[in-house]
Amino acid sequence: MNWEEAYQKQEVFWNRGKPSPPLRQYLERHPTRGRTLVPGCGHGHEVSLAVEYGLDAVGLDIAPTGIAEARALYPQLAARFVVGDLFNPAAELRGAFDVVLEHTCMSGLHPSLRADYRRGIDLTLKPGGLLVGVWFIDPQLGPGEEGPPFAFPVAELTALFADGYELVTDYVPDLAFESRVGRERVRVLRRL
Ligand SMILES: C[S@@+](CC[C@H](N)C(=O)[O-])C[C@H]1O[C@@H](n2cnc3c(N)ncnc32)[C@H](O)[C@@H]1O
């Protein structure tokens, strides 16, 4: 997937134009603090949400046009948006975060890149830090259809973080974007 090209062509079919409802609900119910990374932040709606809930958030995305558009949408947060690769984060991002917020970064990645995603989280999240995820589990692909988004069964989420993380919270949210009802999972993991 060429993400930069998709932003340049304005083919951003994943963009819902506002922050994730289950993530908002989670932050409302579980006051969370600290330096926070939103990997694959796209247009930055979850960065805006995180700042609204008191988090010191940075949005990271590999697509420069996506980041430029996030800065234009949220000019007051412009300095919080950074171009970069989660799989090879800049030195200042390494070991720098108390919280990582996952929202449709993982589901956009080909399954062959999942180990790289895990490594990117390990490189950026401090021991003791929280990985707060709204994981897009079931994109309801038709027969023969490929992603993105790619299906990410709960068993694979469990397997990916089986070592080095402990389970904090896990549920199917009762709030979602209309097209994602019942297809997401909120799972929060603490890095050991
Ligand atoms: C499906 S989009 C989701 C964007 C945003 N989270 C949203 O919900 O609108 C996936 C995003 O991950 C970004 N991305 C893909 N690989 C990345 C990487 N290795 N490092 C950082 N960002 C990446 C893409 O550019 C894209 O913006």
The ligand as an ORCA input file, in Angstrom:
! r2SCAN-3c Opt
* xyz 0 1
  C      -5.789      2.993      7.634
  S      -4.882      4.456      7.873
  C      -5.546      5.045      9.418
  C      -5.288      6.511      9.711
  C      -5.907      7.006     11.034
  N      -5.461      6.211     12.156
  C      -7.406      7.008     10.946
  O      -8.057      6.272     11.705
  O      -7.953      7.768     10.133
  C      -3.283      3.856      8.334
  C      -2.251      4.959      8.522
  O      -1.013      4.383      8.932
  C       0.045      5.049      8.262
  N       1.212      4.152      8.260
  C       1.347      3.009      7.556
  N       2.538      2.436      7.814
  C       3.159      3.246      8.713
  C       4.429      3.199      9.371
  N       5.290      2.198      9.151
  N       4.750      4.192     10.224
  C       3.890      5.207     10.447
  N       2.679      5.311      9.850
  C       2.320      4.339      9.008
  C      -0.526      5.375      6.902
  O       0.146      6.400      6.233
  C      -1.973      5.741      7.258
  O      -2.119      7.106      7.516
*
